[in-house]
């Protein structure tokens, strides 16, 4: 794929409509790279002029702050804010709720003020504008899909409807888990838990959540967060259900269903 960086665009005197913040998972995790590609494919198809920071993008500092290393967080944040402000960035889209939350709600206190949108919101907007058209039938026709709410998207930012509206456009049945929306169960990776050993207990939280998803009878579990994707995939594997139940990001579902 040919994805242009901000420096390339600025060098040719152009400015993008939107900056795509790829994030650490979307850049380095092999599974999450597929989500990045799917979302970039959608942006290409609908003709949005976008750019990425490329090597100039550093970690947002979210895991550092959640784990209590405020010094490291501020160091990373200031570096990113300098880069973003230097390019005059106004609008950012990200496929990771952790990056979305920190760029939107926490960078402003350090001088980074941007309009930040999550990819589920952009997908909903593009559908409403008729720019994303879903083909008839498609690979999800008559399938049961269950959507898992990310904590940082749902409870932290009150985004519950956008992903569901996007999935309702498919020829499939959306089935809710027992605990959903503001009562949804965390996958177990947020708050920097992704990078540490879990505390003692009698069951892993991601297994508990995967069981809830499997119990809906869905053959596809959709998430909108790379952390959630990893945790749900691990849970499904542990239950030895990976043949019957697929875990996908909402961008992958839409990219493969577009006309």
N, C-alpha and C positions, 0 to 999 in steps of 0.2 A: 504494500500500500504506500501511496505517496501522501504523507501527512506533513504539512508545512509547519515549521517552527516560527515563533514570534520574530526571531532575529532575521530569518529569511524573508518574512513578509515585510518587516520594517525596511529592510535593505532595498526592497523593490518599491518602496513608498506606498504600501498597502496597509490597511488595518482590518482585522477580522471582526465579524459581527460578535463573535463569542470566543472566549478562551476555554479550551477543553483541559481541565485539570485532571491529569491521568491518575496521579496518586501512586503510592509505593506498591500496593498490591497490583494495581493495573499495569504497572511498569515491569515488575520483577517476578511476580507469581505466575507460573505457567498457566494455571487454570484461569486466573483473572485476566491474563493477556487476551484470552479469547473473548472476554466481555468487552474489553477495550476495542478490539477489532470489530466486534458486532456493532458497538455504538458508533464508531467512526464510519462504518459502512452505511448506517442509517443517515448520518450527517451528510455524507457524500451523495447519497441517493436523493435526499430532499433539497440538496443544493445550498446548504448553509455554509457560509464562508467562515471557517474556524481555523484556529492554530493551536499548537501546544508549546509549552516552554522547552521541552526536550531536556537537554542536560542542565539547563538552568533551573529546572524544577527540583526543589529539595523537599524532604518530608515535611508535612505541615507542623509536625511536633505534637500531634494529638496523643500518640502513645506515651510520649515523655511526660506531658502534662497530667494525663490520667494516672500515670504511675508515680507522680509526685515530684518529678524533676523539673521544677518551674524554670530554673536557670537554662537548661537545655532547650525547653520549649521556646522561651523568649528569644534565644539565640537564633533558632531555626525560623521562627515567625518573622523576626526583623529582616532576616536575609530574604525571605520570600516577598515580604511587603516592599522591600527596596526594589526587587526585580519587577514586581507587578506594577508598582507606581512609576517606575522608570519607563515602562512601556505604555503607561496611561490606560491600563486595563480597567474596564467598567463592568463587564459582564462575564461571569465564569459559570461553566457547567461542569459537574463532576458526577461520576457513577458510584461514588463511595459516600455513604451517609456520614462517616467520620470526618472526612475532608470537608464535606458540605457544611456540617454543623460548626466546625471550628473556623472555617473561612467566613461563614455568614455571621456567626454570633460572637466570636472571640477575637478575631483579627482587628475588628473596628476599634477596640480599646487600645490597640497599639499603632493605630494610624492607617489601617488597611480597610478602606470602605468600598465594598463592591456589591453589585447585584449578583447573588449566588443562587443558582437553581440546580436542583437535583435532576438527574436524567429522566426520572419517572414524570416529573412535572413538564419537562420539555417534550417528552413523547406524547403526553396528553394534549398539550398545546398544538403540536404538529398534526395530531389526529383531528382535533376540532377545526383546524384550519384546512383540513382536507389534503394536507401534504403527504401524510402517511395513509396509504390505502391498503387494507388487508385483503389478500386474495381469497376468493371463495374456496371453501373446503380447506385445503392446507393440512400441514402435518399434525395440527392440534384439533382437527375436527372431531367433535363428539367425545373428546377426552375430558377427564376430570382434572382440573388444575386447582392446587391449593397455594395461596399466597402467604408467605411468612413475613410479618412486620418486623423491620429492623428497629431496635430501640431508638437509635439516633435519628431515624427518619420519622417514626411514629411519635412516641412519647416526648421526645426532645423537640420536635419541630411540627408536630400535628399534621403530618402528611400521611393520610390514610386513603383518601379517595382517588388521588391521581393514579397510583399503580392499579387499583381495582378497575377504574374506568378504562384504562388501557387494555387490561386483560379481558374485560367484558366485550371488547370489539371482536374478539376471536370467536370462531364457531365451536366454543367449548363451554363446559359447565364449571363455574367458579364455586368451589366448595370451601367453606371456612373451617378452620380448626376450632376446637373447643375453646381455646383461649386465643382471642384475636383483638386487633386494633389496640385500644389503650390498655387492654388486659392481656395483650400478647406476651408470650414467654420469651425471654432473652435466649439467644442461641448459645450464649456462654463465652463469646469472644470479645465483646466490647469492654471499654474501660481498661484496656491494655491486658486483659485476661488472655488474649490471643497468644501472648508471649511468655506466659508463666505456667507453672504446674498448678493444677486445680487443687483446692482444699479437699480435705478428706470428706467423704460422704458415701452414700450407698448407691448413687447413680450419677452418671455424668449428665449435665444439664442439656447438652446437645442431643444425647440419646433420648432423653425425656421428650424434647421438642420433635425429634424425628419420628418418634412413636405417635405423637399427636397428629403429625402430618400424614403418616401411613394409615392411621385409623380412619381418615376421611375417605379412603378408597381412591385418592388421587393418584394418577400415574405420572404427574409432573408437579414438582414442588418448585415454585418460583420465588426467588428472593431479589432484592434490589441493592445488595451489599456484598462485596467480595468476602468479608469475614463470615457473614451468615452462610454464604454459598459453601465455604470450606467446612463449616461446622455441620451444616445439614447433610452435606455429602458424606462426611465421616460417620454421622449417625446412621444414615441409610446403609452404608457399607457394613457397619457393625451389626445391623439387623439382617444383613445378607439379602437386601432387597434391591441392589443396584441394577438388576436386570429388569425389574418391573417398574421401578420408580426412578425417574430422572430428575436431577436438580439443575435448574437453569436460571440465569439472570434474565430479567425482564427484557433487556436489550437483545439478548440472543433469541428470545421467543419472537419478538417483533421483527428483527432482521430476517429471520427465516420465514416469516409470514407475509412480508410485504409484496405488493404487486411488482 
